């Protein structure tokens, strides 16, 4: 029997990829890489997304330089919104061994 939670999550990621051309046609642009944290941006035409991966312990607050005019970014899974100021995305606490897909809020 399938694990329904994993199946549902996998289907939501497939839907995300189908809905956002940046995941199919965009070229990853590295934004940050330090202490087990890796962040990149995918952009294709007017569609964009940020991906943050943390392979180590929790990080209290991070500022990630971004190449976007969006002032707010929303976590795809949790719906939490994070601000961007002066070319930096501010995330209050990145959980240990976690990942986030962030989409702009316009």
The 8 nearest C-alpha neighbors of each residue, nearest first, counted from 0:
[[1, 2, 3, 6, 5, 4, 7, 9],
 [0, 2, 3, 6, 5, 4, 7, 9],
 [1, 3, 5, 4, 6, 0, 7, 8],
 [4, 2, 6, 5, 1, 7, 8, 0],
 [3, 5, 7, 6, 2, 8, 9, 1],
 [6, 4, 8, 7, 3, 2, 9, 1],
 [7, 5, 3, 9, 4, 8, 2, 10],
 [6, 8, 10, 4, 9, 5, 3, 11],
 [9, 7, 11, 5, 10, 6, 4, 12],
 [8, 10, 6, 12, 11, 7, 5, 13],
 [11, 9, 13, 7, 8, 12, 14, 6],
 [10, 12, 14, 8, 9, 13, 15, 7],
 [13, 11, 15, 9, 14, 10, 16, 8],
 [14, 12, 10, 16, 15, 11, 17, 9],
 [13, 15, 11, 17, 12, 16, 18, 10],
 [16, 14, 12, 18, 13, 17, 19, 11],
 [15, 17, 13, 14, 19, 18, 22, 12],
 [16, 18, 14, 15, 19, 13, 20, 23],
 [19, 17, 15, 16, 14, 20, 13, 22],
 [18, 20, 16, 21, 17, 22, 15, 46],
 [21, 19, 23, 22, 24, 43, 18, 46],
 [20, 22, 25, 43, 42, 24, 19, 23],
 [23, 21, 20, 16, 25, 24, 19, 41],
 [22, 24, 20, 21, 25, 16, 19, 17],
 [25, 23, 21, 20, 22, 43, 26, 42],
 [26, 24, 21, 43, 42, 41, 22, 23],
 [25, 27, 41, 28, 42, 24, 43, 21],
 [28, 26, 41, 40, 39, 29, 25, 42],
 [27, 29, 40, 39, 30, 26, 41, 42],
 [30, 28, 39, 31, 38, 27, 40, 32],
 [29, 31, 39, 38, 64, 28, 65, 63],
 [32, 30, 38, 37, 29, 63, 33, 39],
 [31, 33, 37, 36, 38, 30, 34, 35],
 [32, 34, 36, 35, 31, 37, 38, 53],
 [33, 35, 36, 32, 55, 37, 54, 53],
 [36, 34, 54, 55, 33, 53, 37, 32],
 [37, 35, 53, 33, 32, 34, 52, 54],
 [36, 38, 32, 52, 31, 51, 53, 35],
 [39, 37, 51, 31, 30, 50, 29, 52],
 [38, 40, 29, 30, 28, 50, 49, 27],
 [39, 41, 49, 28, 27, 48, 50, 42],
 [40, 42, 27, 25, 48, 21, 47, 26],
 [43, 41, 47, 21, 25, 46, 40, 44],
 [42, 44, 21, 25, 46, 45, 24, 47],
 [43, 45, 46, 42, 21, 47, 25, 20],
 [46, 44, 43, 47, 42, 21, 20, 19],
 [47, 45, 43, 21, 44, 42, 19, 20],
 [48, 46, 42, 41, 21, 43, 45, 102],
 [49, 47, 102, 41, 101, 40, 42, 50],
 [48, 50, 40, 101, 39, 100, 41, 102],
 [49, 51, 100, 39, 38, 99, 101, 40],
 [52, 50, 38, 99, 98, 37, 100, 49],
 [53, 51, 98, 37, 36, 97, 38, 54],
 [52, 54, 36, 96, 97, 55, 35, 98],
 [55, 53, 96, 35, 36, 52, 97, 95],
 [54, 56, 96, 35, 95, 53, 57, 36],
 [57, 55, 95, 58, 96, 54, 94, 53],
 [56, 58, 95, 94, 93, 59, 55, 92],
 [57, 59, 93, 92, 60, 56, 94, 61],
 [60, 58, 92, 91, 93, 57, 61, 90],
 [61, 59, 91, 92, 90, 58, 93, 62],
 [60, 62, 90, 89, 63, 91, 59, 58],
 [61, 63, 89, 88, 87, 64, 90, 60],
 [62, 64, 88, 87, 65, 61, 31, 89],
 [65, 63, 87, 86, 30, 88, 62, 66],
 [66, 64, 86, 87, 67, 63, 30, 88],
 [65, 67, 86, 64, 68, 40, 30, 87],
 [68, 66, 69, 65, 86, 70, 47, 103],
 [67, 69, 70, 66, 86, 65, 83, 103],
 [70, 68, 67, 71, 103, 105, 104, 83],
 [71, 69, 83, 82, 68, 84, 72, 104],
 [72, 70, 82, 104, 81, 69, 83, 103],
 [73, 71, 103, 81, 102, 104, 80, 101],
 [74, 72, 80, 101, 102, 79, 78, 75],
 [73, 75, 101, 78, 79, 77, 76, 100],
 [74, 76, 100, 78, 101, 77, 73, 102],
 [77, 75, 74, 78, 100, 99, 79, 101],
 [76, 78, 79, 74, 75, 73, 80, 99],
 [79, 77, 74, 73, 75, 76, 80, 101],
 [80, 78, 74, 77, 73, 81, 75, 76],
 [79, 81, 73, 72, 78, 74, 71, 82],
 [80, 82, 72, 71, 90, 73, 89, 79],
 [83, 81, 71, 70, 89, 88, 72, 84],
 [82, 84, 88, 70, 87, 71, 89, 86],
 [85, 83, 87, 86, 82, 88, 70, 89],
 [86, 84, 87, 83, 88, 64, 70, 65],
 [85, 87, 65, 84, 64, 83, 66, 88],
 [88, 86, 64, 63, 83, 84, 65, 85],
 [87, 89, 83, 63, 62, 82, 64, 90],
 [90, 88, 62, 82, 61, 83, 87, 81],
 [91, 89, 61, 60, 92, 81, 88, 62],
 [92, 90, 60, 59, 89, 93, 61, 81],
 [93, 91, 59, 60, 58, 90, 94, 57],
 [92, 94, 58, 57, 59, 95, 91, 90],
 [93, 95, 57, 97, 92, 96, 58, 56],
 [94, 96, 57, 56, 97, 55, 53, 93],
 [97, 95, 54, 53, 55, 94, 56, 98],
 [98, 96, 53, 95, 94, 52, 54, 99],
 [97, 99, 52, 51, 53, 100, 96, 50],
 [100, 98, 51, 50, 101, 74, 52, 97],
 [99, 101, 50, 75, 74, 49, 51, 102],
 [100, 102, 74, 49, 73, 48, 72, 75],
 [101, 103, 48, 73, 72, 74, 49, 104],
 [104, 102, 72, 69, 71, 73, 105, 101],
 [105, 103, 71, 72, 73, 102, 69, 70],
 [104, 103, 69, 71, 70, 72, 102, 68]]
